[in-house]
Amino acid sequence: MGKTSNVEREYKNVIFTNHAIQRLKKRKITQDMVVKTLKTPEKKVKEDNGNTQFTKMVYKRKVQVVANYQNDERKWLVVSAWVRGEEDPKPLWLQILLFPLRIFKRT
């Protein structure tokens, strides 16, 4: 699996919104995972708003990508991405704050 820290605005002929880039970093999803999901999805659903939702199992993670095809550029614009069944990681400050509560729950 590749790193998510060097996320590019355009990667392998796919464009990523700022929101999508933030979500990839937060959710530890690589741009390669997104491109694989777009190019060879296991499931593809057109939404009423014009977006398309793609789903594919990549590296044992069920990746979901929402994208919109840009006819003028002939490229997909990735709006967001997540992994089905995984919650977003909590920020470190919140983990530290909640740590004492986790200890008391165990006793």
Summary of the structure (lengths in Angstrom):
residues: 107
radius of gyration: 16.3
end to end distance: 38.2
largest distance: 60.4
contacts: 276
relative contact order: 0.18
helix: 32%
strand: 33%
